[in-house]
Amino acid sequence: MPTLEEARRLILEHTHTLGTESVELIDSLSLVLAENLAAPCDLPLCDNSAMDGFAVRRVDCAPPARLRITGFIPAGSLSMAQVDSGCAVKIMTGARIPPGCDAVIPFEQTEGRDDYVTIKAPIRENQHIRFAGEDVLRGEVIIPAGTVIRAPEISMMASYGMSRVTVFRRPRVAILSTGDELVELGEPFLPGKIVDSNGVSLAALVKACGAVVEQLGIAKDTRASHVAKMTIGLQADILITSAGVSVGERDLVRDVLAELGMVQVFYSIDARPGGPTTFGVKDGRLVFCLPGNPVASMIVFDELVKPAILKAMGYKRIFQPFIRAVLQENVSKKVGRVKFLRVRLEPSGDGFLAFSSGDQTTGKLKTLLRADGIAVLPAERSSFSAGDEVNVHVISNNSVMLSL
């Protein structure tokens, strides 16, 4: 049985970045750029106005100068008439600076009457002018390979007219639930049956990573059903199963996967919840067999599966960072096992306080609903006291993230 850190290492040793693909610019959000992008031209392309106002020659503008208005230049205009001495032209934000002008004075710093404008305030040379190449110079690497694409990167690429971008391919992740007791979401409740919430929750977690979800439904507790579903699942880049990985009479997952060619890398980890977790590979594809308990499967996903998905997508930062928090109650556990403790977090001074979010038995999903993070309690200790500092992985998309 590997330790949690050994399990992570083994998984990542078998995880490789996938190939590249070209996608529409808007579809590149949260994907990883696969090549350096160099600026094909200066940005801005030309000297332009940063304000709505008047383009002027500074030498003409000692207050209270009175200048004749000889034209109007809206944004996008190609007209570039020379501005003569003693004259000014109205200009809009983004419009090209006409020859002869070396400053823009905002409308609110002038008084206008008919065809003349009076300058009320001193002006500086080059004020309110954005110069060609001021932001980016031609040939400059504007976005390096390996960058996670956000709205600012999309804006920059759009500024250069890039409608498509080359990114690392998103993995296809197949999700399979197992067990005769399960029914699909939307089917009627029946005595003794359980709705397959794992299939939906794991799909949501995969989508949140940016990967492509392929839901395979439910494999019944027969070898034929397992073989049929898993044969399809093993065509994906990553296969995730839930339940059926223990040693019960109907726990067929590991045996069937072995028959289909999966090489088991490890079975079980030194952590609770989530101990009966299996990881294997087949022809470069990754296979994660997670526990059937919804709390355990979601926690193990965040701790082990998510980093692998992100690495496959080209991410460099694949682990959720820890924060330090002060435990507010005593906690006991078995030596030799990592404990994943669901906690509420409250800001306090420069740090956080960590409170148990409720009953920590794995069947209590409500405790995970109330949690802001998972405190990872190390294997070598058996007890923790109120006042001890612990490492906490903050659960994404909650209010605590906003305060970090």
Secondary structure, 3 states (H helix, E strand, C coil): CCCHHHHHHHHHHCCCCCCEEEEEHHHHCCCEECCCEECCCCECCCCEECCCEEEECHHHCCCCCEEEEEEEECCCCCCCCCCCCCEEEEECCCCECCCCCCEEEEHHHEEEECCEEEECCCCCCCCCEECCCCCECCCCEEECCCCECCHHHHHHHHHCCCCEEEEECCCEEEEEEECCCEECCCCCCCCCCEECHHHHHHHHHHHHHCCEEEEEEEECCCHHHHHHHHHHHCCCCEEEEECCCCCCCCCCHHHHHHHCCCEEEEECCCEECCCCCEEEEECCEEEEEECCCHHHHHHHHHHHHHHHHHHHCCCCCCCCCEEEEEECCCEECCCCCEEEEEEEEEEECCEEEEEECCCCCCCCHHHHHCCCEEEEECCCCCEECCCCEEEEEECCCCHHHHCC
